[in-house]
Amino acid sequence: MLQLKDIRSVYFVGVGGIGMSAIARFFKYEGLHVAGYDRVSTVLTKELESEGVSIHYEDDVEQIALNYRDKASTLVVYTPAIPDDHTELSYFRNKGFDVRKRAAVLGLISSGMNSVCVAGTHGKTTISSMTAHLYKQSEVGCNAFLGGIVNNYKTNFLHNANSSYVILEADEFDRSFLHLSPHFALLSAMDADHLDIYGNKESINEAFLEFVDRIEPGGVLLHKAGLDVEDVSDEIEVFTYSIEEKADFSAINIKLIDGLYQFDLKSPFGTIKGLKMGVPALVNVENAVGAIGLALLGGVEADEIKTALPAFEGIRRRFQYRIKSEELVLIDDYAHHPEEINATLKSVKAIYPESNITVVFQPHLYTRTRDFAEGFARSLDVCDRVLLLDIYPARELPIEGVNSAMIAGLMTNKAVKVVSKDGLFEELCREKMEVVLTLGAGDIDKEVPILEEKLKVFISN
């Protein structure tokens, strides 16, 4: 096994993944040679290329540069989304290279630092990004490896050589978070998800509890009130957070003013009055309570938090306004689980209670659609109109009988239609539009800028 000091080159199989790209940026920052493969060119891969990362888009060993073929100085990092029979991955394995999963490399990088790990089946990207922002805008400072592009910094990687803290998004997929050793850990949700990996809800719960067991002695667990977290080690402190229940960290006196929330925070450190959000949505108030809790635990001052919180500009594809005008509102969000969709729609309805709401949803994965079709139907039923795109398969092969029409057939609201990407804009314009949401974790992000430009022309005419 290579040590960090011995690594001269790093090759990424699946470099365009949001978690992979943060690590690629770290090694590039450290002055190493960084290159990789990905299946398709995206906004993120183009950004990496502009930063000096060499990327190709064919599974072809011949395109691997010579300096990445020295196993004595090259670390190979891969994402579990890459199939085992991938030609380049097989080449490195067969040649005896040090080949490691992304999560194992993240564990290696963060070893010896104060890891602030944010876990949960949803909310973790926003909470970890908010937390990183609060730390960065304070005297404490931080390093960060995030699962989203923070609009303030236009990146998912932050570096501060003078800070001992590293903020990490702890991903439950493929049990990746079990490679981490948290000093502080936050747990936001333990809903059923990734059943293709875990099989059932009980296995998911067991994995999260195993993650909690990895918290260092003297560390802290901060979890959303109401989660079933028991038998925690006596060697760690446990706190709760919430906006709806009694908790150690809680938002009180919540007010919606001009589309943004203001609140006071009650905590074991005292009450912080007059906090203002910089991003919309009630769910983000709860996310902020968790992030502020982690910041206070790490020594960030209340005045620093009051200044930094309203300056947080959000994350790419997390309740992101693309159009905000009197004629039309277009919001883009990564929501791809029924509970995430519920939270997003609840927030939209709070801000626009009298508006007609149209949702464009692209289901993500055949297995997730199969397992949660009824949940998706219930979530989407509250909308005025729903347009469903075909399922984004990602790493999966089709499953017979599983498609977007499956969701439509379970909905009681009949203002639902399965449409193609090519026909989406025309279908949208057939009926009244006031608030339009684009939801999903697949390649719908490529359609959003196109849709945005077409809608801007449409409303200008």
Rosetta blueprint (number, residue, H / E / L):
1 M L
2 L L
3 Q L
4 L H
5 K H
6 D H
7 I L
8 R L
9 S E
10 V E
11 Y E
12 F E
13 V E
14 G L
15 V L
16 G L
17 G L
18 I H
19 G H
20 M H
21 S H
22 A H
23 I H
24 A H
25 R H
26 F H
27 F H
28 K H
29 Y H
30 E L
31 G L
32 L L
33 H E
34 V E
35 A E
36 G E
37 Y E
38 D L
39 R L
40 V L
41 S L
42 T L
43 V H
44 L H
45 T H
46 K H
47 E H
48 L H
49 E H
50 S H
51 E L
52 G L
53 V L
54 S E
55 I E
56 H E
57 Y L
58 E L
59 D L
60 D L
61 V H
62 E H
63 Q H
64 I L
65 A L
66 L H
67 N H
68 Y H
69 R L
70 D L
71 K L
72 A L
73 S L
74 T E
75 L E
76 V E
77 V E
78 Y E
79 T L
80 P L
81 A L
82 I L
83 P L
84 D L
85 D L
86 H L
87 T H
88 E H
89 L H
90 S H
91 Y H
92 F H
93 R H
94 N H
95 K L
96 G L
97 F L
98 D E
99 V E
100 R E
101 K E
102 R H
103 A H
104 A H
105 V H
106 L H
107 G H
108 L H
109 I H
110 S H
111 S L
112 G L
113 M L
114 N E
115 S E
116 V E
117 C E
118 V E
119 A E
120 G L
121 T L
122 H L
123 G L
124 K H
125 T H
126 T H
127 I H
128 S H
129 S H
130 M H
131 T H
132 A H
133 H H
134 L H
135 Y H
136 K H
137 Q L
138 S L
139 E L
140 V L
141 G L
142 C L
143 N E
144 A E
145 F E
146 L E
147 G E
148 G E
149 I E
150 V E
151 N L
152 N L
153 Y L
154 K L
155 T E
156 N E
157 F E
158 L E
159 H L
160 N L
161 A L
162 N L
163 S L
164 S L
165 Y E
166 V E
167 I E
168 L E
169 E E
170 A E
171 D L
172 E L
173 F H
174 D H
175 R H
176 S H
177 F H
178 L H
179 H H
180 L L
181 S L
182 P L
183 H L
184 F E
185 A E
186 L E
187 L E
188 S L
189 A L
190 M L
191 D L
192 A L
193 D L
194 H L
195 L H
196 D H
197 I H
198 Y H
199 G L
200 N L
201 K H
202 E H
203 S H
204 I H
205 N H
206 E H
207 A H
208 F H
209 L H
210 E H
211 F H
212 V H
213 D H
214 R L
215 I L
216 E L
217 P L
218 G L
219 G L
220 V E
221 L E
222 L E
223 H E
224 K E
225 A L
226 G L
227 L L
228 D L
229 V L
230 E L
231 D L
232 V L
233 S L
234 D L
235 E L
236 I L
237 E E
238 V E
239 F E
240 T E
241 Y E
242 S E
243 I L
244 E L
245 E L
246 K L
247 A L
248 D L
249 F E
250 S E
251 A E
252 I E
253 N E
254 I E
255 K E
256 L E
257 I E
258 D L
259 G L
260 L E
261 Y E
262 Q E
263 F E
264 D E
265 L E
266 K E
267 S E
268 P L
269 F L
270 G E
271 T E
272 I E
273 K E
274 G E
275 L E
276 K E
277 M L
278 G L
279 V L
280 P L
281 A L
282 L H
283 V H
284 N H
285 V H
286 E H
287 N H
288 A H
289 V H
290 G H
291 A H
292 I H
293 G H
294 L H
295 A H
296 L H
297 L H
298 G L
299 G L
300 V L
301 E L
302 A H
303 D H
304 E H
305 I H
306 K H
307 T H
308 A H
309 L H
310 P H
311 A H
312 F L
313 E L
314 G L
315 I E
316 R L
317 R L
318 R E
319 F L
320 Q E
321 Y E
322 R E
323 I E
324 K E
325 S L
326 E L
327 E L
328 L L
329 V E
330 L E
331 I E
332 D E
333 D E
334 Y L
335 A L
336 H L
337 H L
338 P H
339 E H
340 E H
341 I H
342 N H
343 A H
344 T H
345 L H
346 K H
347 S H
348 V H
349 K H
350 A H
351 I H
352 Y L
353 P L
354 E L
355 S L
356 N L
357 I E
358 T E
359 V E
360 V E
361 F E
362 Q L
363 P L
364 H E
365 L L
366 Y H
367 T H
368 R H
369 T H
370 R H
371 D H
372 F H
373 A H
374 E H
375 G H
376 F H
377 A H
378 R H
379 S H
380 L H
381 D L
382 V L
383 C L
384 D L
385 R E
386 V E
387 L E
388 L E
389 L L
390 D L
391 I L
392 Y E
393 P L
394 A L
395 R L
396 E L
397 L L
398 P L
399 I L
400 E L
401 G L
402 V L
403 N L
404 S H
405 A H
406 M H
407 I H
408 A H
409 G H
410 L H
411 M L
412 T L
413 N L
414 K L
415 A L
416 V E
417 K E
418 V E
419 V L
420 S L
421 K L
422 D L
423 G L
424 L H
425 F H
426 E H
427 E H
428 L H
429 C L
430 R L
431 E L
432 K L
433 M L
434 E L
435 V E
436 V E
437 L E
438 T E
439 L E
440 G L
441 A L
442 G L
443 D L
444 I H
445 D H
446 K H
447 E H
448 V H
449 P H
450 I H
451 L H
452 E H
453 E H
454 K H
455 L H
456 K H
457 V H
458 F H
459 I H
460 S H
461 N L
